[in-house]
Amino acid sequence: CTLGDWHDWSQCSSSCGPGSQIRQREVSGLREHGGVGCNSTLSELRACQGNDACIVSDCVWHDWVDWGTCSRSCGGGQHHRVRHIKARPSPGGRTCE
């Protein structure tokens, strides 16, 4: 059995923080009659080299909107207001509570 050359390492699986890369090679020739079969690694995995740390960002809320009108003209009722999420947190950031 003969093996081809290793291909280049792949792009990192993550643009920041920990990630991995893989490289592969193929069997370029099968064993001949009476020869030894392939018993070698065809792929390798490693941690990415030199990735910057990921920037962690927390949830950010928009301001509250103004109060809505009351549901009744007299004798009780309710009024409400809402606010929306301006930016969702990145992995590791504080959630919107």
N, C-alpha and C positions, 0 to 999 in steps of 0.2 A: 504494500500500500504506500502511496506517496501523497503528500499533502501540499497544497498550494501555499503561497506566502500569506501572511496575515494582512488583512485589509486595515486601513487606518481606523483609529478609534472614532466612534460615533460622537455626535454632538452630546453635550451633557443633557441629562433628562430634566434638569431644572436650571432656570436662568439665574438663580441665586440660592444660597444655602447648600445643604448636602444634595447630592445627586449622583448619578452613575453613568458610566460610559461602557460600551461594549465594542468588541472587535471580533471578527470571525475569519475563518478560512475554510476552504472546501477540500474535499478529497479530490485529488487531481488524477489519480490512477488507482484502480482496484488491484488487489493482490493477484499475482499470477498463480498458476497452478502450483500448489505446494508452498506458496509464499505465506507470509504472515499478514493477517488482516489488520485493519486500523484499530488502534487502541489509544488514540491521542485525543486531546481536547480540541474541539472545533470552534469554541467561543470562550472568551474571557471577559470578565466583568471587573471594573475597578471604580473606586470613588473618584469623582471629578477633582481635578487639580485647580486650585486658585479661584474658585467661585467666591464672589463677595457675599457677605451675610445679607439675608433678606431684610428689607425694611418692614417692620411690623407697624401696622396702623390700626387704630381702634375705630369702632363705629362712630359715625358723626351724624347727629340729628339736625334736620332743618328746624327753624324756629317754629313755635306754635302758631297756628293760624288764629284769627280772631274768633271769639265766641260766636256760635250760631244763634239764631233767634230762638226764643222760648217756644216750646211746643204747645203752650196754652196761654191764653190772654190774661187769665187770672186764676187763682186757686191752685197753685202748684205748677207742675210742668217741669220740663228739663231743657237744658241747652247744652251743647257740647262743642268741643274743639278738638282738632287733631294736629299731629305733626308727622312728617314722613322722614324716612331715612335718607340722608344726603349721600353718605358713603358707607358701604358695607365694610366690616373689618377684614383685614387680611389674615391668613392663617397665623394663629398665635396672638392676634389682637383681641381686645375686649369686645364682647358681643353687645348687641343693642338690647338694652333692658329698659 
